[in-house]
Every structure is written in C-alpha cells, then in structure tokens.
Amino acid sequence: MSGSLLLLITIVYFTGFYFLYGKFLTKVFGIDTTRPTPAQTMKDGIDYAPTRPAVLFGHHFASIAGAGPILGPIFAAELGWIPALLWIFVGCIFIGGLHDFAALFLSVRNEGKSISYVIEKLLGYTGRIIFSIFCWSALVLVVAMFGLMIAEIFIATPSAATASLIFILLAPIYGFFVNRGILSVLTASLIFVPLTFFTVYIGIMFPADLSVIGSHLGIALDHEQCRLIWLTVLGIYVFIASVTPVQWLLQPRDFLNSFLLYAMLILGFLGILFYNPEIAQDGYYGLTVHLPSGMEKNVIPTLFIVIACGACSGFHSLVASGTTSKQVANEGNIRLIGYGGMLLEGVLGVISLITVIYLSGTDFTTAVSKPQLAFAKGIANFSSSLGLSTATIEPFISLVLAAFMMTTLDTATRLGRFVWQEILSGHSEQTSANTGKKPSGIRAFLGNSYVASVTIVILAVFLCASGQAGAIWPVFGASNQLLAALTLLGISLYLLKKKSHSYIAFIPMIFMTVMSCWGLGSMMLNPKTSGILVFICALLLLLTLVLIVLAFISVVKTRKQMKLSRQAA
C-alpha cells in the first residue's frame, strides 16, 4: 500500500465519523446551544473569557497536540504499523474523542471546573481529592519532562530558541491589538501570522547558542550549565503564562502557534500525496516483537501506552476541563473543539506513522530511535516533491515541534495551578460561585495564583535538576492512560445516573483501566525497574483501586435509587 492512499483513507474515515458519531454524542449528552456557558456567566477577564470557535480550537488543539501524536506513533511503528493504525483509528473515534468531548462538556456544565469536581459529585469529596492528587502529580511530570525536552532542543537547535523567544513577545502584542479592538481578528491575523513564520527565519539567521554567547562574554558554559539556564528561563516564562490573563498571552500564543501546526499538517498531507511513498515495513509481526537490538516487546499492553495523544490521552481531559471549558462561548462549539480536535490529532498521528514506515533496514531502526529527527526528515523529504528545499523544511519542522512543546508546557503549568487551587478549595458546595464563599487563612495563601504557580514550577525545575524526572518518565505513559481511564470512569457514572447510553464510556473505561494497570504491573515486576519507579507504580495502582471501590459503591447506590424510583412509580 502507498502512503498517499493510507492518508486519503484516514481523512475520509475521520471526516465521516466526525459527523456520524460526533452527532450521536451531541444527542447523548444533550448539547443545548441556548444555555449560557461559564465563559459568559463567570466572565472575569483572566480565566473565563468567551472566545471565538476558531481561536479556541487553535488554543485547544495546540495544547493537546504537542509532540505526543508525533512521537508515540513513531515509537509504536516497530510493533507493526497495522496495530498502530488500528489503535489510532478505533481509539480516536470511540475512546479519545468521547473522552475529550465528555470532559469538555461536563466541565462546561459545572462552572468550568476541572473534571475532578465532576468526580466529587459522583464519588464524593475523598474521590475528588485522590483524583486531583493523581492529576497534579501527572502535571508536575509533564512540566518537568517537557521543560527538559525543550531545553535540550534549544541547546541542540539554537535557532529554535531564538524563534520561540521572539514568538513569545509577539503573542501579547497580537493580544493587545485584538483585545483593545484596534484590529479585528482577521486583520491582526493577516499581519501577525506572517510575522510568526518570519521568526523561523530570524531564528535560523541568529541562533541563540548559549555556549557561543558565553564565549563572547568570556564565560565557558558546558552542556549542564546551558540546560540549567534554559530551564530557569522556561520556569520564569511558564510562571508568567500561568498568572497572566488568558487573552493576553496563552490564548494569542496558542492561536498563532496553531498556524504553524496547520502549515506542518498541510506540508505533510501534500508532501505525502505527491511523493506517494510506498510502505516498506511489514504490517504485523505478531504479539511479541523481536527488535534488532535483541530486545523483545509485547504489543499488548505496550501499544496502548506508547500511543497516547494520537488515540487517547488523560492529559486532554485536564486541558479540556482546565482552560478550554472556561472559554467556550456556546455549547454548540463543544463537538468542533473537543471531538474535532481529537480527530485532527489522529490525522497527525497517521502522518507521523507514514514518515517512518516507508523506510527500511537500518534507516527505519535509526528513525524509530530518534523520532523527532525522523519526523522532520520525513516531512522534509516528502516536501521535496513540492519543489521545496529539504534544507529549509527540516529546520522549520524542528522549530514547529519546539513551539508545540512550549504550548504544552505553559498549558500544563496553568492546569497545575488550577488543580492545586481546587485541592485547597474544600468541598465544591463551599466554593461554588453561587455561594460566593472562598477559602481563608493558610488555605487561601497556599491557593493564591502566584503561590500555586511557583509551587509547580519550583518542583518541576527541581526534578529536572536532580535527574529524578528522567527516572520517572517511563511510568508517565501508563499514568497518563490511567488518568484517561479514571476520567472515563467519571463519565460512565454520569451517563449511568442520567440513564443515557453509559456503555459508550463504560466499555472504553474497562479497556483503558486493564491496559494501564497491566503496563504499571509489568514495570513493577521487571527486575530492571528502579526503586522509585516501583514505588510510583504501586502508589498509582493504589489510588486507582480506591477510586474503583468508591465507584462501585456509587453504582450500587445509584441502582438502589433507580429501583426505588421505579417502585414508587
């Protein structure tokens, strides 16, 4: 099969299900386009702000995409491209898409609060706190690991550092002109989108190489010192991004960033279409894959953990219910933003898969071991069929990947701040917008936006500097999928109480729980797993077990209430 045919099948498949299954979900959850959203009723100019669908889609998509749908499918390619493709196809439509849609919907229906508050309504205060601790821990890992990855990209590709820093400065200027009404979104976009692409050229011309800059100043900087400097710069940036009103930095940055992503998608689509690469790799190697390195990998559960963002990711529920829900201007936009965003990510996942499966031999083995480089080279190679220079496209793609990671980094920091504040806020009925009550005393101090943001930034930087984040990283994939399973658990209970097709969430929840726990259990039993990883795996499994027990109790109570209601009728 050719890569172009595979891509065309992907586009038709996802487009069809967007209208078919997406419309079904709008009916199941009861989307009401006349109902006011929290962005309107709780507008504060900081977190809650009604946003145009196109702008919000750009923010949401850039936040959930990051590098996940690019790295995951490439890593999974060595397990066989057919299992990877099937997981992207089935996962996006029936698990990931449902997960993102429902998380966004439930948050909009609950004052824009995170999915943990929905958990509280279903599993009680204890359930929410346990779930929130799980979420916050995962977000600290996201900030730490993406901080490390971005710092390494800036060191290896200094041009990416220059472009990213200039891009950060462009965003608030764009936000100023649009928010003040000086320029319309269209006019501002016509000016600032080209400027965004121009930052790539400036970055190539003036790379921010710290070692070179240090030598000019008479200071010798080694790799570790350069990394620490970039981590400090990134820490300062994400702190500012976390406490700054969304319409002044986060929203315009993500909106402009989305055009880089769209450009990359267009390059990938047209490049594959005209280059028409032939798939060289075997589609299926069996349930156990023998790698050239001599290692063996089991397709199950590895496949469902390695490919997260491209099929289903718990991080998406935090984005949907953390920042996106506070900006939804109309419930009618939920399908486009929540479900549509996930499906477009699936398309990106398939493009990523094609960039390596047309290779063979040592080229393929090398590509899988260096996915970011492989993706950039693949897109650049395909773009040559369009008459574009690979020498220009390859660094452009690398810079785009760095920009995506920056988006994930600042979004995760802001989400970490939200979750931290919610943990300290007490019961939802005590802090509801309807009561006007807020935490006081030490809880108010620790829950302050600045303190909450500083806490997650300092802890993440500490993990990076100590090297512990690198040790914990292998468990993050499983914990991310387990977070998705727990979110689907809450969605299942919601639909059960609503008496509306609870099976559409319950079946995916069971599947994701089994795969995630299987993965964590395998890591625990592996003698090569470090002690800290064993501890974290055990903790995550324990938290999951408690939540499952609470869910069982909730289901029993719900069924009793339903039985009593039928008897009374």
C-alpha positions as CSV (number, residue, x, y, z in Angstrom):
1,M,0.0,0.0,0.0
2,S,1.1,3.6,-0.7
3,G,1.3,6.3,2.0
4,S,-0.9,8.6,0.0
5,L,-3.7,6.0,-0.2
6,L,-3.4,5.4,3.5
7,L,-3.6,9.1,4.2
8,L,-6.7,9.6,2.0
9,I,-8.4,6.7,3.7
10,T,-7.6,8.4,7.1
11,I,-9.1,11.7,6.0
12,V,-12.3,10.1,4.8
13,Y,-12.6,7.9,7.8
14,F,-12.3,10.7,10.4
15,T,-14.4,13.1,8.5
16,G,-17.3,10.6,8.2
17,F,-17.2,9.7,11.9
18,Y,-17.0,13.4,13.0
19,F,-20.5,13.9,11.5
20,L,-21.8,10.4,12.4
21,Y,-20.5,9.6,15.9
22,G,-20.0,13.3,16.8
23,K,-23.7,14.0,16.1
24,F,-24.6,11.0,18.2
25,L,-22.6,12.3,21.2
26,T,-24.3,15.7,21.0
27,K,-27.6,13.9,21.4
28,V,-26.5,11.6,24.2
29,F,-25.1,14.4,26.3
30,G,-27.8,16.9,25.4
31,I,-25.9,19.8,23.9
32,D,-28.0,23.0,24.4
33,T,-27.0,25.9,22.2
34,T,-29.3,28.3,24.2
35,R,-27.8,27.6,27.6
36,P,-25.3,30.2,28.9
37,T,-21.8,28.9,29.4
38,P,-19.4,29.7,32.3
39,A,-17.4,31.9,30.0
40,Q,-20.4,34.2,29.8
41,T,-21.9,33.9,33.3
42,M,-18.5,33.9,35.2
43,K,-16.5,36.2,32.9
44,D,-13.6,37.7,34.8
45,G,-11.1,38.7,32.1
46,I,-8.4,36.4,33.5
47,D,-9.5,32.7,33.1
48,Y,-13.1,33.0,32.0
49,A,-13.5,34.6,28.6
50,P,-15.9,33.9,25.7
51,T,-13.8,33.0,22.7
52,R,-14.4,32.7,19.0
53,P,-14.5,29.0,18.0
54,A,-11.6,29.3,15.5
55,V,-9.4,30.9,18.1
56,L,-10.3,28.5,20.9
57,F,-9.9,25.5,18.5
58,G,-6.4,26.7,17.8
59,H,-5.6,27.0,21.5
60,H,-7.1,23.7,22.4
61,F,-5.6,21.8,19.5
62,A,-2.1,23.2,20.1
63,S,-2.3,22.4,23.8
64,I,-3.4,18.8,23.4
65,A,-1.2,18.0,20.4
66,G,2.3,19.0,21.4
67,A,4.8,16.3,20.4
68,G,2.7,13.4,21.7
69,P,0.9,12.4,18.4
70,I,4.2,12.7,16.6
71,L,6.5,10.7,18.9
72,G,4.0,8.0,20.0
73,P,3.1,6.5,16.6
74,I,6.8,6.5,15.5
75,F,7.8,4.7,18.7
76,A,5.0,2.2,18.0
77,A,5.9,1.6,14.4
78,E,8.4,-1.0,15.4
79,L,5.5,-3.1,16.8
80,G,3.9,-3.2,13.4
81,W,2.2,-0.4,11.5
82,I,-1.2,-2.1,11.2
83,P,-1.8,-2.5,15.0
84,A,-0.6,1.1,15.4
85,L,-3.0,2.3,12.7
86,L,-6.0,0.3,14.1
87,W,-5.4,1.7,17.6
88,I,-5.3,5.3,16.2
89,F,-8.5,4.7,14.2
90,V,-10.5,3.0,16.9
91,G,-9.1,4.9,19.8
92,C,-9.7,8.3,18.3
93,I,-13.3,7.8,17.4
94,F,-14.7,5.7,20.3
95,I,-12.3,6.4,23.2
96,G,-10.2,9.5,22.8
97,G,-12.8,11.5,21.0
98,L,-15.5,10.6,23.5
99,H,-13.1,11.2,26.4
100,D,-12.3,14.8,25.2
101,F,-15.9,15.6,24.2
102,A,-17.3,14.5,27.5
103,A,-14.6,16.1,29.7
104,L,-15.2,19.4,28.0
105,F,-19.0,19.1,28.2
106,L,-19.0,18.1,31.9
107,S,-16.7,21.0,32.8
108,V,-18.9,23.5,30.9
109,R,-21.9,22.2,32.8
110,N,-20.0,22.5,36.1
111,E,-18.9,26.2,36.1
112,G,-15.8,25.5,34.1
113,K,-14.3,23.5,36.9
114,S,-11.9,20.6,36.3
115,I,-13.0,17.0,35.9
116,S,-12.1,16.4,39.5
117,Y,-15.2,18.3,40.6
118,V,-17.4,16.0,38.5
119,I,-15.6,13.2,40.3
120,E,-16.6,14.7,43.6
121,K,-20.3,14.8,42.6
122,L,-20.1,11.1,41.7
123,L,-17.6,9.7,44.2
124,G,-17.6,12.2,47.0
125,Y,-15.0,14.6,48.4
126,T,-12.5,11.8,49.1
127,G,-12.7,10.7,45.5
128,R,-12.1,14.2,44.2
129,I,-9.0,14.7,46.4
130,I,-7.5,11.4,45.3
131,F,-8.2,12.1,41.7
132,S,-6.8,15.6,42.0
133,I,-3.6,14.4,43.6
134,F,-3.2,12.0,40.7
135,C,-3.8,14.8,38.2
136,W,-1.4,17.2,39.9
137,S,1.3,14.6,40.1
138,A,1.0,13.9,36.4
139,L,1.1,17.6,35.6
140,V,4.3,18.1,37.5
141,L,5.9,15.3,35.5
142,V,4.6,16.9,32.2
143,V,6.1,20.3,33.2
144,A,9.4,18.7,34.2
145,M,9.8,16.5,31.2
146,F,8.7,19.0,28.6
147,G,11.0,21.5,30.2
148,L,13.9,19.1,29.8
149,M,12.9,18.3,26.2
150,I,12.6,22.0,25.2
151,A,15.9,22.8,26.9
152,E,17.6,20.0,25.0
153,I,16.1,21.2,21.7
154,F,17.2,24.8,22.4
155,I,20.8,23.5,23.1
156,A,20.8,21.2,20.0
157,T,19.0,23.7,17.8
158,P,19.7,27.2,19.0
159,S,17.6,28.7,16.1
160,A,14.5,27.2,17.8
161,A,15.4,29.1,21.0
162,T,15.5,32.4,19.1
163,A,12.3,31.8,17.2
164,S,10.5,30.7,20.4
165,L,11.5,33.7,22.4
166,I,10.5,36.2,19.7
167,F,7.3,34.3,19.3
168,I,6.5,34.7,23.0
169,L,6.9,38.5,22.6
170,L,4.7,38.6,19.5
171,A,1.7,36.9,21.3
172,P,0.9,39.7,23.8
173,I,1.3,42.4,21.1
174,Y,-1.3,40.5,19.0
175,G,-3.5,40.1,22.1
176,F,-3.2,43.9,22.8
177,F,-4.4,44.9,19.3
178,V,-7.3,42.4,19.2
179,N,-8.5,42.8,22.8
180,R,-8.4,46.6,22.6
181,G,-10.5,46.4,19.4
182,I,-7.7,48.2,17.5
183,L,-7.6,45.4,14.9
184,S,-10.1,42.7,14.0
185,V,-9.0,39.1,14.4
186,L,-8.8,38.8,10.6
187,T,-6.7,41.9,10.1
188,A,-4.4,41.0,13.1
189,S,-4.0,37.5,11.8
190,L,-3.0,38.8,8.3
191,I,-0.2,40.8,10.0
192,F,0.9,38.5,12.8
193,V,0.7,35.1,11.2
194,P,3.4,36.0,8.6
195,L,5.4,37.5,11.4
196,T,5.1,34.2,13.2
197,F,6.6,32.4,10.2
198,F,9.3,35.1,9.9
199,T,10.5,34.3,13.4
200,V,11.7,30.9,12.0
201,Y,13.9,32.8,9.5
202,I,15.2,35.1,12.3
203,G,16.0,32.0,14.4
204,I,18.0,30.5,11.6
205,M,19.9,33.7,11.0
206,F,20.5,34.5,14.7
207,P,20.6,31.2,16.7
208,A,20.7,31.7,20.5
209,D,23.6,29.4,21.2
210,L,24.4,29.9,24.9
211,S,27.9,28.4,24.6
212,V,28.8,30.8,21.8
213,I,27.3,33.8,23.6
214,G,29.1,32.7,26.8
215,S,32.5,32.5,25.0
216,H,32.0,36.1,23.6
217,L,31.5,37.2,27.3
218,G,34.5,35.2,28.5
219,I,32.3,32.6,30.2
220,A,32.7,28.9,29.4
221,L,29.4,27.1,29.6
222,D,29.1,23.4,29.4
223,H,26.0,21.4,28.5
224,E,24.7,21.1,32.0
225,Q,25.0,24.8,32.7
226,C,23.3,25.7,29.4
227,R,20.4,23.3,30.3
228,L,20.1,24.9,33.7
229,I,19.9,28.4,32.2
230,W,17.2,27.4,29.7
231,L,15.3,25.6,32.5
232,T,15.4,28.8,34.5
233,V,14.2,30.9,31.6
234,L,11.4,28.4,30.9
235,G,10.4,28.4,34.5
236,I,10.1,32.2,34.6
237,Y,8.1,32.1,31.3
238,V,5.6,29.5,32.4
239,F,5.1,31.2,35.8
240,I,4.2,34.4,33.9
241,A,2.0,32.5,31.5
242,S,0.2,30.8,34.4
243,V,-0.9,34.0,36.1
244,T,-1.4,36.3,33.1
245,P,-5.0,36.6,31.7
246,V,-5.5,34.0,29.0
247,Q,-6.5,36.6,26.4
248,W,-3.1,38.4,26.7
249,L,-0.6,35.6,26.4
250,L,-1.8,32.0,26.4
251,Q,-4.7,32.4,24.0
252,P,-3.0,34.5,21.3
253,R,0.2,32.5,21.6
254,D,-1.7,29.2,21.0
255,F,-3.8,30.8,18.3
256,L,-0.7,31.9,16.3
257,N,1.0,28.7,17.1
258,S,-1.9,26.7,15.6
259,F,-1.0,28.2,12.2
260,L,2.5,26.6,12.4
261,L,0.8,23.3,13.2
262,Y,-1.7,23.8,10.3
263,A,1.2,24.6,7.9
264,M,3.0,21.5,9.0
265,L,-0.1,19.4,8.5
266,I,-0.6,20.8,5.0
267,L,3.0,20.2,4.2
268,G,2.7,16.6,5.4
269,F,-0.6,16.0,3.6
270,L,0.5,17.5,0.2
271,G,4.0,16.0,0.5
272,I,2.7,12.5,1.1
273,L,0.1,12.9,-1.6
274,F,2.6,13.9,-4.3
275,Y,5.6,12.0,-3.1
276,N,3.4,8.9,-2.8
277,P,5.8,6.8,-0.6
278,E,5.5,3.1,-0.7
279,I,5.2,1.4,2.7
280,A,8.3,-0.8,3.2
281,Q,7.6,-2.1,6.7
282,D,5.7,-5.3,7.5
283,G,2.3,-4.5,8.9
284,Y,2.2,-7.2,11.6
285,Y,5.0,-9.0,13.4
286,G,2.9,-10.9,16.0
287,L,2.0,-10.2,19.6
288,T,5.7,-10.4,20.6
289,V,8.1,-8.4,18.5
290,H,11.8,-9.2,18.4
291,L,13.7,-6.0,17.8
292,P,17.1,-5.7,16.1
293,S,18.7,-4.7,19.4
294,G,17.9,-8.1,20.7
295,M,15.1,-6.9,23.0
296,E,11.5,-8.3,22.9
297,K,8.4,-6.2,23.3
298,N,4.8,-7.3,23.8
299,V,2.4,-5.5,21.6
300,I,-0.2,-5.7,24.4
301,P,-0.2,-3.5,26.5
302,T,2.8,-1.6,25.1
303,L,0.9,-0.3,22.0
304,F,-1.9,1.3,24.1
305,I,0.5,3.0,26.3
306,V,3.1,4.2,23.8
307,I,0.4,5.8,21.5
308,A,-1.4,8.1,23.9
309,C,-2.2,11.6,22.4
310,G,-2.7,10.0,19.0
311,A,-5.6,7.8,20.2
312,C,-6.5,8.7,23.8
313,S,-4.8,10.7,26.5
314,G,-5.7,11.6,30.1
315,F,-3.9,14.9,29.7
316,H,-6.6,16.0,27.3
317,S,-9.2,15.9,30.0
318,L,-7.1,18.4,32.0
319,V,-6.8,20.7,29.1
320,A,-10.5,20.4,28.2
321,S,-11.8,21.0,31.7
322,G,-8.9,23.3,32.8
323,T,-8.5,26.1,30.3
324,T,-10.8,25.3,27.3
325,S,-14.1,25.0,29.2
326,K,-13.6,28.5,30.6
327,Q,-13.5,29.9,27.1
328,V,-16.4,28.1,25.4
329,A,-18.9,30.7,24.2
330,N,-21.6,28.3,23.1
331,E,-22.2,24.6,23.9
332,G,-22.6,24.1,20.2
333,N,-18.9,24.5,19.8
334,I,-18.0,21.5,22.0
335,R,-18.2,19.0,19.2
336,L,-15.8,21.0,17.0
337,I,-13.3,21.7,19.7
338,G,-13.5,18.6,21.8
339,Y,-14.3,15.8,19.3
340,G,-12.9,17.5,16.2
341,G,-9.6,18.4,17.9
342,M,-9.0,14.8,18.9
343,L,-9.8,13.5,15.3
344,L,-7.4,16.0,13.8
345,E,-4.8,14.8,16.2
346,G,-5.4,11.3,14.9
347,V,-4.7,12.5,11.3
348,L,-1.4,13.9,12.6
349,G,-0.6,10.6,14.2
350,V,-1.1,8.8,10.9
351,I,1.1,11.3,9.1
352,S,3.8,10.6,11.8
353,L,3.5,6.9,11.2
354,I,3.9,7.3,7.4
355,T,7.1,9.3,7.9
356,V,9.0,6.2,9.1
357,I,7.2,3.1,7.7
358,Y,8.3,3.9,4.2
359,L,11.9,3.4,5.4
360,S,13.6,0.0,5.6
361,G,16.6,-1.6,7.3
362,T,18.9,0.5,9.4
363,D,17.2,3.7,8.2
364,F,14.0,2.5,9.9
365,T,15.8,1.4,13.1
366,T,17.6,4.7,13.4
367,A,14.4,6.7,12.7
368,V,12.4,5.0,15.5
369,S,15.2,5.7,18.0
370,K,15.2,9.4,17.1
371,P,11.5,10.2,16.4
372,Q,11.7,14.0,16.4
373,L,14.6,13.9,13.8
374,A,12.8,11.2,11.8
375,F,9.6,13.2,11.6
376,A,11.4,16.4,10.5
377,K,13.4,14.5,7.9
378,G,10.4,12.6,6.7
379,I,8.3,15.7,6.1
380,A,11.2,17.5,4.5
381,N,11.8,14.5,2.2
382,F,8.1,14.4,1.2
383,S,8.1,18.2,0.7
384,S,10.8,17.9,-2.0
385,S,8.0,16.6,-4.3
386,L,6.5,20.1,-4.0
387,G,9.7,21.7,-5.1
388,L,10.7,22.8,-1.6
389,S,14.2,22.6,-0.2
390,T,14.8,19.9,2.4
391,A,17.5,22.2,3.9
392,T,14.7,24.7,4.7
393,I,11.8,22.5,5.7
394,E,13.7,20.2,8.1
395,P,14.8,23.0,10.5
396,F,11.3,24.6,10.1
397,I,9.7,21.3,11.3
398,S,12.1,21.1,14.2
399,L,11.2,24.7,15.2
400,V,7.5,23.9,15.0
401,L,8.0,20.9,17.3
402,A,9.7,23.1,19.8
403,A,6.8,25.6,19.6
404,F,4.3,22.8,20.3
405,M,6.2,21.7,23.3
406,M,6.2,25.2,24.6
407,T,2.4,25.3,24.3
408,T,2.1,22.0,26.3
409,L,4.5,23.4,28.9
410,D,2.6,26.6,29.6
411,T,-0.8,24.9,29.5
412,A,0.3,22.2,31.9
413,T,1.6,24.8,34.3
414,R,-1.6,26.7,34.3
415,L,-3.6,23.5,34.7
416,G,-1.3,22.5,37.6
417,R,-2.2,25.8,39.2
418,F,-5.9,25.2,38.8
419,V,-5.7,21.7,40.3
420,W,-3.6,22.9,43.2
421,Q,-6.1,25.6,44.0
422,E,-9.0,23.1,43.7
423,I,-7.3,20.7,46.1
424,L,-7.1,23.5,48.7
425,S,-10.6,24.9,48.0
426,G,-12.6,22.4,50.0
427,H,-15.9,20.9,49.1
428,S,-17.4,22.1,45.9
429,E,-20.6,23.3,47.6
430,Q,-18.5,25.5,49.8
431,T,-16.7,27.2,47.0
432,S,-19.4,27.4,44.4
433,A,-19.8,30.6,42.5
434,N,-23.4,30.6,43.8
435,T,-22.4,30.8,47.5
436,G,-19.6,33.3,47.0
437,K,-17.5,31.6,49.7
438,K,-13.8,31.2,49.3
439,P,-11.0,29.5,51.3
440,S,-9.5,31.6,54.1
441,G,-6.3,31.5,56.2
442,I,-3.4,29.3,55.2
443,R,-5.5,27.6,52.5
444,A,-6.1,31.0,50.9
445,F,-2.4,31.8,51.0
446,L,-1.3,28.4,49.6
447,G,-4.1,28.6,47.0
448,N,-3.1,32.0,45.8
449,S,-2.4,32.0,42.0
450,Y,1.2,33.1,42.4
451,V,2.0,30.6,45.2
452,A,0.2,27.8,43.3
453,S,2.2,28.6,40.1
454,V,5.5,29.0,41.9
455,T,5.0,25.7,43.7
456,I,4.6,23.6,40.5
457,V,7.4,25.5,38.7
458,I,9.9,25.0,41.5
459,L,9.1,21.4,42.0
460,A,9.3,20.7,38.2
461,V,12.7,22.5,37.9
462,F,13.9,20.6,41.0
463,L,13.0,17.3,39.4
464,C,14.8,18.4,36.2
465,A,17.9,19.4,38.0
466,S,18.0,16.3,40.3
467,G,17.5,13.9,37.4
468,Q,14.5,12.3,39.0
469,A,12.2,13.3,36.3
470,G,14.2,11.3,33.8
471,A,13.9,8.3,36.1
472,I,10.2,8.7,36.5
473,W,9.5,9.2,32.8
474,P,8.9,5.6,31.8
475,V,5.9,5.4,34.1
476,F,4.3,8.6,32.8
477,G,2.9,6.9,29.7
478,A,1.0,4.4,31.8
479,S,-0.1,7.0,34.3
480,N,-1.4,9.3,31.5
481,Q,-3.5,6.4,30.2
482,L,-4.7,5.6,33.7
483,L,-5.8,9.2,34.1
484,A,-7.9,8.7,30.9
485,A,-9.4,5.6,32.4
486,L,-10.3,7.4,35.6
487,T,-11.9,10.2,33.6
488,L,-13.9,7.7,31.6
489,L,-15.0,6.2,35.0
490,G,-16.5,9.5,35.9
491,I,-18.1,9.9,32.5
492,S,-19.6,6.4,32.9
493,L,-21.1,7.2,36.2
494,Y,-22.6,10.4,34.9
495,L,-24.3,8.7,32.0
496,L,-25.5,5.9,34.3
497,K,-27.2,8.4,36.6
498,K,-28.5,10.2,33.5
499,K,-29.8,6.8,32.2
500,S,-28.3,7.5,28.8
501,H,-26.0,5.0,26.9
502,S,-23.5,4.6,29.7
503,Y,-21.9,1.7,27.8
504,I,-20.2,4.1,25.4
505,A,-18.0,5.2,28.2
506,F,-18.0,2.1,30.4
507,I,-16.5,-0.3,27.8
508,P,-13.6,2.1,26.9
509,M,-13.1,2.7,30.7
510,I,-12.7,-1.0,31.3
511,F,-10.3,-1.4,28.4
512,M,-8.1,1.6,29.4
513,T,-8.0,0.5,33.0
514,V,-6.9,-3.0,32.2
515,M,-4.2,-1.9,29.7
516,S,-2.9,0.8,32.1
517,C,-2.8,-1.4,35.1
518,W,-1.2,-4.1,33.1
519,G,1.5,-1.7,32.0
520,L,2.2,-0.5,35.5
521,G,2.2,-4.0,36.9
522,S,4.7,-5.1,34.3
523,M,7.0,-2.3,35.2
524,M,6.7,-3.2,38.9
525,L,7.6,-6.9,38.3
526,N,10.5,-6.0,36.0
527,P,13.8,-6.5,38.0
528,K,15.4,-3.7,36.0
529,T,12.8,-1.2,37.2
530,S,14.3,1.3,39.7
531,G,13.0,1.5,43.3
532,I,11.4,4.9,42.7
533,L,9.5,3.6,39.7
534,V,8.3,0.6,41.7
535,F,7.0,3.0,44.4
536,I,5.3,5.3,42.0
537,C,3.6,2.4,40.1
538,A,2.4,1.0,43.4
539,L,1.0,4.4,44.5
540,L,-0.8,4.9,41.3
541,L,-2.3,1.5,41.4
542,L,-3.4,2.0,45.0
543,L,-5.1,5.3,44.1
544,T,-6.8,3.7,41.2
545,L,-8.0,0.8,43.4
546,V,-9.5,3.2,45.9
547,L,-11.3,5.1,43.2
548,I,-12.7,1.9,41.7
549,V,-14.0,0.9,45.1
550,L,-15.7,4.3,45.5
551,A,-17.1,3.9,42.0
552,F,-18.6,0.5,42.9
553,I,-20.2,1.9,46.0
554,S,-21.6,4.8,43.9
555,V,-23.0,2.4,41.3
556,V,-24.7,0.3,44.0
557,K,-26.3,3.4,45.5
558,T,-27.4,4.6,42.1
559,R,-29.0,1.3,41.2
560,K,-30.9,1.2,44.6
561,Q,-32.2,4.7,43.9
562,M,-33.3,3.8,40.4
563,K,-35.0,0.7,41.8
564,L,-36.8,2.7,44.5
565,S,-37.9,5.2,41.9
566,R,-39.4,2.5,39.7
567,Q,-41.2,1.0,42.7
568,A,-42.6,4.4,43.7
569,A,-43.8,5.0,40.1
